[in-house]
Amino acid sequence: MALSRFWLAIIFSSVVYILAMLTWGSSYSIDNIVNGKKDDPVLVKEVFIGQLPLSLQDTLAKAKDHKYQTVNKDTTYFLDNTVVKITTGKLATDGILPTCKNTILDLIIPLIAYLSFFCGILQLLIDSGASEKLARFLSPVFIKVFPEIPPNHPSISYMMLNFAANFLGLDSAATPFGLKAMQSLQEINPDKDKASNSQIMFMCLHAAGLTLIPTSIIGYRAAQNAQNPADVMLPCIITSFVGTVAALVIVGIRQKINFKSASLLLSLAAIVGLITGLLIYITRLDLIEKNHFTNNISNVILLMIILMILVYSYTKEKVFASNNKNVFSSFVEGAMNGLETGKTVFPYILGMLVAISLFRNSGVFEMISNLISKIFMAFGIQKKIVDAFPIAILRPFNAAGSRGFMIDAMKTYGVDSFTARLSCVFQCAAETTFYVIAVYFGSVRIKNTRYALSTMLLVDLICVIAAIGICLLFF
């Protein structure tokens, strides 16, 4: 219900604002909002060449391409016959129609490919009996956090693999594992239209995104020639850990979960120990060794997981045969299920991305972002912090958009500036909340997400506050 109302609110407010600006003359054209592509120049005016100053007329006439840019390149004049088109700035993201097209070509098709492969691997985990054994091993911890899940239930295995993939920064693997977990949890959900407690807990922990190896962030910093691309690694890990604990506590209180469990406390201690041990090891490496280690560790572990599942499945060929299957046919069956899941989530993703496109290109997002920045600066918040806020505000809506702001912050303020580093931690320690809600709950056709959205946004806010404090401490 909350997601539906939010979706309607951002579309309604965006369309009303667009039409109002066009009516009042503040906008000249809204074609870009419907048909434009990201970074297209925004048309603000058209005039006859005779209406321009003589010096500008002469410059445009002599220019080879009949184009002139101002010194700061904010405004461009383009002569087309006798009409001069004046453009300022760039479109924040694709318009409505390109978003519809690119959702299929750039997002859904790759997503279906990932889903098909990893769901095929997961089917081997199921048919070989490995998922049941893994669930039995993890049950003492998971039943404390997810008391509604029966011991040894397959969903435990899928959630564990999802958390592990997030832990290692493997987004392409985390999504298929997570969708499989949601489907498995839906099987024991008594009200199929309403999110269960277990699904909400899983979603909030997933959104908190405990990260051990922020590979992509390190890669972006390396590409911008940072002195030490991995120096944001520890702040990213700590911030994401704070978010994970916050999600566990907030949802746990609402669901009246008993945290006085030895197995749960030991598990948290083990995670802290693992993070600490890894950080101690990484701090002893030089720059080249750090980059090599962080770039390879995640992929090596993923390949090892796939290899172990395949080897175990090979040793259990008789189990497959007893169900009239073999290893490859089982993989194909799982891949087909992944294909069906991709088709199911497509409308949910499309609806959310079109709404976000309208929200950003309309100017409403920029207006809200500027207002928030002014409020914080009025309270004495340092400008170097406020300059990174666009990434924190946009991250729950659109990962690509916030990533673009992050890279722009590196270029504008310097890759080793406080603002750029804080932007990286914002990008790493939060999730694309609205996209995740649409995909995960959409995959099982849940209409009432209860308090999942509000909790996930609260965790995002906690991560933002934690990121600021941690970066001030480190940098």
Beta strands, then each sheet from edge to edge (+ up, - down):
strand 1: 41-48
strand 2: 67-69
strand 3: 75-80
strand 4: 83-90
sheet 1: 1+ 4- 3+ 2-
end
